[in-house]
């Protein structure tokens, strides 16, 4: 496989992952009654998650041991959660932030695990 198709394949996987994350967290943020357009909120979530996934995928190559990989995964989960929370706060959500942050973390972790299983089975 040449470098172009490999890069294209990785880009597709990252975009699918960001889309899966967006689909999972969007209803959770929407329940918090954000101000503004629901469509803009969804797009902002997708953009933030896409940026975060791209950043962390570049760093994964450096993780060589099992401990480093676990640390990388925990960092990814935390950063994805914070990206969503940041967009939610900018959108003017209401309600308890800690409860939302925990729910978002659990959701991101579940989607990440499902995505990893799906990707490994291909």
Secondary structure, 3 states (H helix, E strand, C coil): CCHHHHHHHHHHHHHHHHHHHHHHHHHHHHCCCCCCCHHHHHHHHHHHHHHHHHHHHHHHCCCCCHHHHHHHHHHHHHHHHHHHHHHHHHCCCCCCHHHHHHHHHHHHHHHHHHHHHHHHCC
